[in-house]
């Protein structure tokens, strides 16, 4: 099965680039399932229901989030009626929405997606390791589902790597989001789980993490905010990670980064060619 995960959409530049690129990527490469992190897609903060629908219409099967999930207050209202939108599974019991769900891929396979948020340098949510353990307990890989994708939305690379090793051999992919910079450590772990510390962002890389440069630079220099952060509007790079899984086990047989457009060096997964 061919899986694609796209990193955080940042503002109009990032979401427009992803929405434009997705239909072609899916059709030309026969992609079976696509996950997109959309938590920065609405002016850099949160996601509206209309943007969610636009991303799904472009081909995303699931849209994950993170610490900005509630920045658009309307999300608290619409998330329960949108099963394709996930919020971190380790929010306290009673939080609106869902953090894990099972979906049908284009090839008919069953795919579980779990969205979880780290705690190091982040909001003190419930234990992400225990939350993921509970989330996958009822859908073992290769038995109930054909693939399991984990979006580990976290600041600390160590916490992301620990999650990868904790789940190695039990899920198809553990991919980090949140830091907006694509890492070069894509690999298949010893047990067969594909891993990447951060998928990077879909956004303008002539920026500070997708935001116009001036305000972040001034805050570092003067320690005083002078205006709001606003997403950069230059040409965006679509960044993510591609995985091919074994149809029998659901474990990874190939993993590679994806980078299309914008300022970063383009990379097309070798097993798509």
C-alpha positions as CSV (number, residue, x, y, z in Angstrom):
1,X,0.0,0.0,0.0
2,X,1.2,3.5,-0.9
3,X,0.9,6.1,1.9
4,X,1.6,9.8,1.9
5,X,1.8,12.1,4.9
6,X,2.1,15.9,4.4
7,X,3.5,18.1,7.2
8,X,1.8,21.2,8.8
9,X,-0.1,23.4,6.3
10,X,0.9,27.0,7.1
11,X,-1.4,29.7,6.0
12,X,-2.8,30.4,2.5
13,X,0.5,29.6,0.8
14,X,0.9,26.2,2.4
15,X,-2.7,25.1,2.0
16,X,-3.0,26.3,-1.5
17,X,0.2,24.5,-2.6
18,X,-1.0,21.3,-1.0
19,X,-4.5,21.5,-2.4
20,X,-3.1,22.1,-5.8
21,X,-0.5,19.3,-5.7
22,X,-2.5,16.5,-4.0
23,X,-4.8,15.5,-6.9
24,X,-1.8,15.0,-9.3
25,X,0.3,13.2,-6.7
26,X,-2.5,10.8,-5.9
27,X,-3.3,10.1,-9.5
28,X,0.2,9.9,-11.0
29,X,1.6,7.7,-8.2
30,X,-1.4,5.5,-7.4
31,X,-1.5,6.7,-3.8
32,X,-3.9,4.6,-1.6
33,X,-4.1,6.9,1.5
34,X,-3.1,10.5,2.4
35,X,-2.9,12.2,5.8
36,X,-2.3,15.9,6.1
37,X,-1.6,17.9,9.2
38,X,-3.8,21.0,8.9
39,X,-3.4,22.7,12.3
40,X,-1.8,25.9,11.0
41,X,-3.9,26.3,7.8
42,X,-6.2,29.1,8.8
43,X,-3.9,32.2,8.8
44,X,-1.3,30.1,10.7
45,X,-3.6,29.2,13.6
46,X,-6.1,26.4,13.6
47,X,-8.3,25.1,10.8
48,X,-11.8,26.2,9.7
49,X,-14.5,23.8,8.5
50,X,-14.3,25.2,5.0
51,X,-10.5,24.7,4.8
52,X,-10.9,21.2,6.1
53,X,-13.4,20.5,3.4
54,X,-11.1,22.0,0.7
55,X,-8.2,19.8,1.9
56,X,-10.4,16.6,1.9
57,X,-11.8,17.5,-1.5
58,X,-8.3,17.7,-2.8
59,X,-7.7,14.1,-1.8
60,X,-6.7,14.0,1.9
61,X,-8.3,11.1,3.7
62,X,-7.6,12.4,7.2
63,X,-6.5,15.8,8.6
64,X,-4.6,15.8,11.8
65,X,-3.9,18.7,14.2
66,X,-2.0,19.6,17.4
67,X,-1.6,22.4,19.9
68,X,-3.4,24.9,17.7
69,X,-6.5,22.7,17.1
70,X,-8.8,25.1,19.1
71,X,-7.4,28.4,17.8
72,X,-10.4,28.7,15.5
73,X,-13.2,28.6,18.0
74,X,-15.6,27.1,15.5
75,X,-13.6,23.9,15.6
76,X,-15.1,23.1,19.0
77,X,-18.6,23.1,17.4
78,X,-17.9,21.3,14.1
79,X,-15.3,18.7,15.0
80,X,-17.8,16.1,16.3
81,X,-19.5,16.0,12.8
82,X,-16.2,15.8,10.9
83,X,-14.8,12.3,11.4
84,X,-11.9,13.0,9.0
85,X,-10.5,15.7,11.4
86,X,-8.5,14.4,14.4
87,X,-7.3,16.2,17.5
88,X,-4.6,14.8,19.8
89,X,-5.8,11.6,21.4
90,X,-4.3,12.5,24.8
91,X,-6.6,15.4,25.5
92,X,-8.6,14.8,28.7
93,X,-11.7,12.6,28.6
94,X,-14.7,14.6,27.4
95,X,-12.8,16.8,25.0
96,X,-14.8,17.3,21.7
97,X,-13.7,15.2,18.7
98,X,-11.6,12.1,18.4
99,X,-7.9,11.3,18.4
100,X,-8.1,8.0,16.5
101,X,-10.2,6.5,13.8
102,X,-10.2,3.8,11.2
103,X,-10.7,4.7,7.5
104,X,-11.1,2.9,4.2
105,X,-8.2,3.5,1.7
106,X,-8.7,3.8,-2.0
107,X,-7.7,0.1,-2.4
108,X,-10.2,-1.0,0.1
109,X,-7.7,-1.5,2.9
110,X,-8.4,-0.4,6.5
111,X,-6.1,2.3,7.9
112,X,-6.0,3.5,11.5
113,X,-4.7,7.0,12.1
114,X,-3.7,8.3,15.6
115,X,-3.0,11.9,16.4
116,X,-1.0,12.4,19.6
117,X,0.7,15.4,21.2
118,X,4.0,15.3,23.1
119,X,4.5,16.8,26.5
120,X,8.1,18.0,26.5
121,X,8.0,21.8,26.1
122,X,4.3,21.5,25.2
123,X,1.0,21.7,27.0
124,X,0.9,19.1,29.9
125,X,-1.6,16.7,28.4
126,X,-2.1,13.1,29.3
127,X,0.7,10.6,28.8
128,X,1.1,10.3,25.0
129,X,2.7,6.8,25.3
130,X,-0.2,5.4,27.3
131,X,-2.7,7.1,25.1
132,X,-1.3,5.6,21.9
133,X,-1.1,2.2,23.6
134,X,-4.8,2.4,24.3
135,X,-5.6,3.7,20.9
136,X,-4.0,0.8,19.0
137,X,-5.0,-1.9,21.4
138,X,-8.3,-2.7,19.6
139,X,-6.9,-2.5,16.1
140,X,-3.7,-4.6,15.9
141,X,-1.7,-4.2,12.7
142,X,-2.1,-7.1,10.2
143,X,-5.3,-8.4,11.9
144,X,-7.9,-5.6,12.3
145,X,-6.2,-3.0,10.1
146,X,-3.8,-3.0,7.2
147,X,-1.9,0.1,8.2
148,X,-1.5,2.3,11.3
149,X,-0.2,5.9,11.0
150,X,0.9,7.9,14.0
151,X,1.2,11.7,13.8
152,X,3.4,12.6,16.8
153,X,2.9,16.4,17.2
154,X,5.8,17.3,19.5
155,X,8.6,19.8,20.1
156,X,11.3,17.5,21.3
157,X,13.0,15.2,18.8
158,X,13.9,12.8,21.7
159,X,10.2,12.3,22.6
160,X,9.4,11.6,18.9
161,X,12.2,9.1,18.6
162,X,11.2,7.4,21.8
163,X,7.7,7.1,20.4
164,X,9.0,5.5,17.2
165,X,11.0,2.9,19.1
166,X,8.1,2.3,21.5
167,X,5.8,1.4,18.6
168,X,8.4,-0.2,16.3
169,X,7.0,-3.3,14.8
170,X,3.4,-2.5,15.8
171,X,2.6,0.4,13.4
172,X,3.3,1.3,9.8
173,X,4.6,4.9,10.3
174,X,5.5,7.3,13.2
175,X,6.0,10.8,11.8
176,X,6.7,14.0,13.7
177,X,5.0,17.3,13.1
178,X,5.0,20.8,14.8
179,X,8.6,22.0,14.2
180,X,8.0,22.9,10.5
181,X,11.5,21.8,9.4
182,X,11.9,18.6,7.5
183,X,14.5,16.2,9.0
184,X,16.9,13.9,7.2
185,X,16.4,10.9,9.4
186,X,13.7,9.0,7.5
187,X,14.3,5.3,8.1
188,X,12.7,1.9,8.7
189,X,13.3,1.0,12.3
190,X,14.5,-2.6,13.2
191,X,11.0,-3.9,13.7
192,X,9.7,-2.6,10.4
193,X,8.1,0.8,11.3
194,X,8.8,3.8,9.1
195,X,10.0,6.8,11.0
196,X,10.8,10.5,10.4
197,X,11.3,13.1,13.2
198,X,9.5,15.8,11.3
199,X,7.8,15.9,8.0
200,X,8.4,19.6,7.6
201,X,5.7,22.1,6.7
202,X,3.8,22.9,3.6
203,X,4.6,26.6,3.4
204,X,6.9,29.4,2.4
205,X,10.4,28.6,3.6
206,X,11.6,32.2,3.0
207,X,10.2,32.8,6.5
208,X,10.6,31.9,10.2
209,X,8.7,28.6,10.5
210,X,6.2,29.8,7.8
211,X,5.7,33.3,9.3
212,X,6.8,36.6,7.8
213,X,10.4,37.1,9.0
214,X,10.3,40.6,10.4
215,X,8.2,40.1,13.6
216,X,9.9,36.9,14.8
217,X,13.4,38.5,14.2
218,X,12.4,41.6,16.1
219,X,11.1,39.6,19.0
220,X,14.4,37.8,19.3
221,X,16.3,41.1,19.1
222,X,14.1,43.2,21.4
223,X,12.0,40.7,23.4
224,X,9.0,42.9,22.8
225,X,6.2,42.0,20.4
226,X,5.3,44.8,17.9
227,X,2.6,43.0,15.8
228,X,0.9,39.7,15.2
229,X,2.6,36.8,13.5
230,X,1.4,36.5,9.9
231,X,2.0,33.7,7.5
232,X,4.5,34.3,4.7
233,X,2.9,34.4,1.2
234,X,5.7,33.4,-1.1
235,X,5.8,30.2,-3.1
236,X,5.4,27.2,-0.8
237,X,7.2,23.9,-0.7
238,X,5.0,20.9,-0.1
239,X,6.8,18.6,2.3
240,X,6.0,15.2,3.6
241,X,7.0,11.6,3.8
242,X,6.0,8.6,1.6
243,X,5.8,5.1,2.8
244,X,5.1,1.8,1.0
245,X,3.9,-1.1,3.2
246,X,3.8,-4.8,2.9
247,X,0.3,-5.9,2.2
248,X,0.7,-8.9,4.4
249,X,2.1,-7.4,7.5
250,X,1.3,-3.7,7.2
251,X,4.9,-2.8,8.0
252,X,7.1,-0.5,5.9
253,X,9.2,-1.8,3.0
254,X,10.2,1.7,1.8
255,X,10.2,5.3,3.1
256,X,11.4,8.5,1.6
257,X,10.8,12.3,1.9
258,X,8.7,14.3,-0.5
259,X,9.5,17.9,-1.4
260,X,7.7,19.7,-4.2
261,X,7.9,23.4,-5.3
262,X,9.2,26.4,-3.5
263,X,12.7,27.0,-2.3
264,X,13.8,23.6,-1.0
265,X,15.5,21.0,-3.2
266,X,12.8,18.9,-4.8
267,X,12.7,15.2,-3.8
268,X,10.3,12.6,-5.3
269,X,10.3,9.2,-3.6
270,X,12.5,6.8,-5.6
271,X,9.9,4.0,-5.3
272,X,7.3,6.2,-7.1
273,X,9.4,6.5,-10.2
